[in-house]
Amino acid sequence: PARRYRLRDGCWVFCALLVCFADGASDLWLAAHYYVRGQPWWFGLTLLFVLLPSLVVQMLSLRWFVYDFAASTKDSGADTKDSGPRGCCRLCVWLLQGLIHLLQLGQVWRYLRTLYLGLQSRWQAEHRRRHFYWRMMFESADISMLRLLEAFLKSAPQLVLQLSIMVQQNSIEPLQGFSASASLVSLAWMIASYQKVLRDSREDKMPMSYKGAVVQILWHLFTIAARAIAFALFASVFQLYFGIFIVTHWCIMTFWIIQGETDFCMSKWEEIIYNMVVGIIYIFCWFNVKEGRSRYRMCIYYIITLSENAALTILWFLYYDRETTSDFDALILVCVVSSSFALGIFFMFIYYCLLHPNGPIFSHRNVGCIFRQEPAPVPGSPTDAVTSPPRSLPRTTGGEREGVPGERDSCVPVFQVRPCAPPAPAARAPRTEGPVIRIDLPRKKYPAWDAHFIDRRLRKTILALEYASPTTPRLQYRTPGAPQEVLEYETTV
């Protein structure tokens, strides 16, 4: 059945918009508060962590808009030199988008557009409903990636900065507490939102429930809170060594990601930049970037994180200023770090044991394997027929790309294929059913919008086919070394 936009989806987007507003407004208000009180250092650092990440994200958002709008006008055959009503409309769109991004409101515009497209998908007729739904999913993918980048460039350092100021002053002002809380909620919300939209935007993945998303928010909220408090405690005493520690951890995590040979971007340098950004995320929390053995990498990461949190907190406890902080307060802070991390790990187990989209990891079907794929259909069998909406077949492994067998994890795929009832025996359906977009590239290894860059180039074609065809258009990737065509990645996004 086709997916439909529900009111709870709109409420989720509206809450995300409120979180975005609260995070940005509280930081700006706090910066003004520091300026009025005559604290130029705190004012400068707070404002820097607001403006610099916002400029980076707005430039990226505007670049995406320019690419999409230029492609749409080119496909429509419009001549940019033409005058008249059409030229005036294009000029107004350019001026409006330029003003929106100049005022740092690109994310707000995209959130409102997501709500509009989602509501349109509810109000339109059946055929147009599907068209607006996938346009909404495209916009949700963009805003989730932009907000995730902004959260770890702005909210994460802002959280550590404000906690460090609180520890040094040995007091918590209401505005400081509100700003730190908004930054923490923004971080946890965006990680969960990214994972949810990742699954919702792909037909070959099980969608994440809102219960699972809320538990993911709690998981990341408590683990990031423990991490940030440990950072703030250590930085309040060892400023120089804290900077060395952060740079060292970031370099090690980036090298770990690079040696894992991720395959997310279209060029080598874009891939390196992407890995460096993910290295920043790894300073605060776990973020899966590659398929296979994710359990082992997650365990290694959290063991390292637990060791670092314990070392930083113990060093602070040994050298903190006894004149400004009592032993009782210091002990309370140590207990807060340990209990917050423990709560985060508890909610992580709750998510994987009870609320993971692929089912409980300890069920009788998944013993010893967190993610499991249904067996591939036998060639020539009725279940091998291509239907609409299409299903996904196993993806190409690294060894298949090289033409030689490669080692695989015992838990082969990252996500379980969406189960469906076996159809009645019938003749094999022809592969010519519905429009097919063939891409002369192998499918990416990791399915985190693995073709996001390609999808941006193909959006106009996908949406046009989605609007004009009664069947779902399919993307077909090249499979090197295979004697016959293998339909690897079939989805509208």
N, C-alpha and C positions, 0 to 999 in steps of 0.2 A: 504494500500500500504506500501511496505517496505521503511524504511527510507534510504536516500542516503546522502552521504558525499558531501557537496557543497564547492565551493571555498571560500565562506564567512566563513565557519567553519574553514578552514585553516588559513584565515586571522585573525580570532579571536584568535586562538592558537598562531600565530606568534606575535600578539600584546601582548598577555599575557607573552610570552617569553621576549619581549623587556622590559616590565614593571618589570619583575623579574631581568633582567640584570641591568636596571637603578637603582632599589632600592638597590641592593647589591653593585654595583660599586660606587655609590655616597656615601654610608656610609663608605666604605673602603677609598675612596679618602679623605673624610672629616676627618677621624681618622688620616690619614697621615698628613693632613694639621695641625691639632691640635698638633701633635708630633713635626713637624718642627717649629712651633711657640712657643714651650716650654710651652704648657698647658697640663701637664700630667693627671690632673683629667678628663678633657674633652676627652682627647685621650683614657684613660682607660675605661671610661663609654661607649663611642661610640663603641670602639672595642668589649667590653663585650657584648653589645646588638646585635652585628653582629655574633660573633663566637659561643656563647653559644646556641642560638636558632638553628643556622645552624647545629651544632653538633647533637642536639636532632633530628632534622628532617632527617639528613643523616642516623643516626642509625636506625630510623624507616623505612626509604626507603630501606636501605640495608636488614633489617629484612624481609620486604615484598618480596624483590627479592630472598633472601635465601629460603623462604618458597615456593614461586612459582617455582623456578628453581629446588629445591629438589623434589617437587611433580611431576614436569614434567619428570625428569630423573627416578624417581621411577616408574611412570606410563609407561614409555617407556621400562622398564625392563632392563635398563642399569646397569651394575655393576661398581661401583665407583673404584673397584680395578683393573679393566681391563686396560691394556696398549694398545697403538696403536693410530690410528687417532682419534677415538671417545673420548678416555681419554684425549688426548692432546687438543682437541677442548673444552672440559668441563673445563680443567685447564685454558685455555686462557680466557674463559668467566668469570671464577671466578677472575682471575687477573685483567681483564679489569674493571669489576664492582667494585672490591675493590679499584682500582686506581681512578675511577670516583668518588666514594663516599669519598675517602680520600681527593681528591681535592675539595670537597664540590660542586660537579657538578651533583648530583643525579637528581635534578629537571630539569636541562637543558637536561640531557639525556632523561628523561621521556617526556618532551615537544617535542624533536626531534623524539622520537619513536611514539608519538601520530600523528605528522604530517606524518610520513612515513606510518603508518597503515591506516590513512585516505586517503592518495593518492593511496595506494594499493587498497582500497575498491572502488575507482573510476575506476582504470585501469583493474581490474580483471573481469572475467566472472561473470555472474549473481549469481551463487551459491557461488563462492568464495568471491564475493563482500560482501555478507551478513556476512560471516565468519570474514573477516578483519574489517568490520564495528563494530561488537560487541567486537572484540579485542581492537579496538580503544576506544570504550566506557569504557571498563575496565580500560585502561590506563588513560583516562580522569578522571575517578572517583578517581584513586589513586593520581594523581598529584593535583587535586583540594583539596582533603583532606590534603595533605602534605603542599600545599601552604597556605591554610587557617590557619593551625596551625602555620606555620612560620610567617605569617603576624601579628598575634596577639601576638606572643612571641618576634618578632624582630621589625617590622615596627611600631607598636603602641607605645611601650616605647621609641623607637628612635625618633618618632615624638614629643612626650612630652618633651624629653630631649633637642632636638634642639630648640624647641620653648621657653623653659625655659632659655636657654643660650642667645637667641636673646633678650628676655625681660630684662634679667639682664644686658646685654651689651648695651641695648637701641639702637641696630643697627642690620641690617640684611646683612650679607655677601652673595654674590651670591651662593657660594657653600653650605652654610647653607640652603638657601632658596630652592635650587635644591634638596638637600637631604630630607628636610621636605616634599616638594611637591611629591617626588617619593614615600616616605613612605605613604603619604595620599592616593595617587592614587592606590598604591598596596593594601591597606586595602579595599578601596571601590571596586576595581576590583575583588578581590578574593571573597568577599561576593556575588556579583552578579554572578560571574562565578560558584561558588558553587551551587547557586540556579538553574542556567541554566542547568548545567550538571546533577544535581539531577533530573530534569524533563526530560531531553533528554535521560537519561539512563534507563527510565522506560516506558514500553508500556502502563501502566495504568494511565499515567498523561498527561495532555495537555502540549506540549512543549512551552517553553518561546521564544518569538520573540527577535530579536536583538534590536528592539526599546525598548521593555520592559527591556532588560538587561542594555541598556545605561541609561535609566531613573532610574533604580535601582542603578547604579553607582553614578549618581548625587545625589540621595536621601541619600545614605550612605556617600558620599564624604562631603556634607555640614553638616550633623549631626555630623559626626566624627570630622570635622574641628572645629565646635563650641565647642565640648566636649574637644578636645585637647588644644585649645587656653585657655579655662577656666581653665583647669588643669595647663597649663604653667604659667598663670598669678598668680594663687594662690600659686604654688610651688616656684615662684620667691621671695615670701615674707615669706611664712610659710612652710619651708621645712619639719620640723618634723611633723606638723599637716597634711601636705599633705600625708605623708606616712601613718599616722594613718587613714586618710579618705579613702585612696585607699584600705587598708587592711580591714577596716570595710565594705566598699561597696562590696568588693569581697566576704566576708563571708556571708553577707546578700543575695547577689544574688545566691551564691552557695547553701545556705540553701533553698532558694525559688525554685531552680531547683530540689533539692533532694526531697523536700516535694511534688513536682509535680509527683514523681514516674515515671521518664523517663524509657524507656525500649530500650536502644540502644545497649548495650554490652552484652557479653555472660556470664559474671560473675559479682558478686556484687562489687568486688573491682575495676574491670575495669570500671564499671558504675560510681563509686564514682570519679575515676580519670577523666573520661570523663566530669562529672558534674563540677569538679573543673576547667578544661580547659575552659568549656563554661562560667563559672563564670568570667574568665579573659576577654572573649569576651564581657560579659555584662557590663564590666567597660566602654566600649567605644560605643557599639551599641546594637541594638536588634537582637536576633537570635532565631528563633522559634525552640523549641526542643520537642514539644508535641502537639498532635492533640487536637482539641476541644477548643472553646472559645479563640482562638488566638487573636481576636480583643480586648477582655477585658485585656488580659495580655499585649498586645502591648500598649494599652492606659495607663495602670498603669505604665509600664516601662517609657514611654515618659513623663508622668507627673512627675515621680520621677527624671528623667534626667533633665527636664526643671527646676525643683526646685533646684536641685544641681548646675546646671550651673549658675543660677541666684544668689544663695548664695555665691558660690566661686568668681564670678565676683564682686559682691558688696563688699565682704570682702577685695578683692584686691584693689578696688577703694577707700576704706576708709583708707587703710594703705600703699599704694604704696609710693615709695620714690619720693617726689616732686622735689628733686634736679636733678634727672636724667631723669624724665619723666614729661612733661608738662601736664597741665590739658586738653588741647585740644587733645593731643595724647592719654591720658587715656580715654577720652570720645569716641574717634574713635575706640579704642579697644573694649570698651563695646558695641558699635553699631555693630562691626564686629561679635561678639559672638551672639548677638540676631538676627541679620539679617541672618547669616549663618544657625542657627538652624531653623529659619522660612522658609528659602528656602528649606532645607532638608525635612521638613514636607510637604511643597507644592509639591515637586516631589514625595513624598510618596503617596499623594492623587491622583496625576496624574497617577501613576502606578496602583493603585487599582481601580480608576474610569474609566480608559481608556485602559490600556495595560495589565491587569492581564490575564493570559492564560485562566482562566475560564470565562472571559467576564466581562463587567462593573458591579460593585457592585450595581449600582442604576438602572439596567435594570428592565423591568417589571417582569422578571423571578426570579431576585435575590433580590427583595426588602426585607430589613431586614436581609439579610443573605449573607455574603461575599462569602462563599464557599457552594455550593449546589450540591447534588448528584442526578443523574437521578434515577427514581424509579426502583427498582429491578424487573426483569421480573417474570411473573407468572410461577411457576413450571409446566413443561410439555408444555409450549408454544414454538413456533418455535424460539423465541429470546433466549431461554434458552440453545440452542444447542451450543456445543463447536466447534468453528471454528479455523482456522489458518490464521493470527496470533490470539491468544486467547484474550479474553477480561477479565476484572477483575470484580469480584463480591464483595459485601461489606465485609469489614474486620471484624474479630472477635473483639468484644468490651471487655473491662475489666470485665464487669459483666458476659459475656458468658464464659470467662476463669475461673471465680470463680464458675460458676454454678448457680449464682443468678443474678437477674436483677440488672442493675446498672443505675445510672443517666447519661444521655447523654445531650450534648448541643443541642440546637434547630437546629443548623447548623451541621448536623451529621458528614459528612466526611470532611477531610482536602482538598482533591483535587477532582475535578469533573471527573467522568469517561468519557473517550473519546467518544463523540457522534458518532453514525454511523446510516446509513439508515436502516430501518427495512427490513429484508430479506423477500422474498416471502414465503408463507406457504409451509412447507416441513416437512418430517418426522424427528423425533429427531435423531441427529447424534450420533453415539456411542462415548463414552468417551475414547475409545482406539485409537483414531486418533492421530498419532504423539507420540514421546517419552515423558514420564512423569517422573520427578524426585520427589520422595516423601520424605518429610522431617518430621521427628517425633518431630516437635516443633511447637508451635503456632506462628502465625505471629506476628511480632513486632508491637507495638502500633503506633509508629511514622514513617512515610515512608521516612525518610532521609537516604537512603540506609540502610533500617532497617535490611537487611540481608547481609550487606557488609562483615562481618566476615565469614558468611556461604558461600557467593558467592565466597570468596577467596578459600575456600576449594573445591568448586564445579566448579571452572573455567575450569579445564582441561576437566571435564565431559561435561560441557555445550558447550564448544567450539568444542569438538569432535563430540557431537551429532548435533550441528549446522552445522558442516562441512559435516557429513555423511548423515543426514536426509533431505529430501525435505521439511519437515514441521518444525515449530519452536518448540524447546523443552520447556516444561512447568515445573514450580516449584509448587508443591502441598504441602501445610502446613496442619498440624493436627488441627482439630477443636474439642476441648474437649466438651463432652456433646451432640454432634450432632449425630443423628442416621444414617445419610448418609454422604457420602463424599461431602465436599463443596470446590470448587476450589476457593481459596482466593487470591492467589498471583501468577499470570502467567506472566512471563517476561523472557527474555534471560539474564537479568542482575540482 
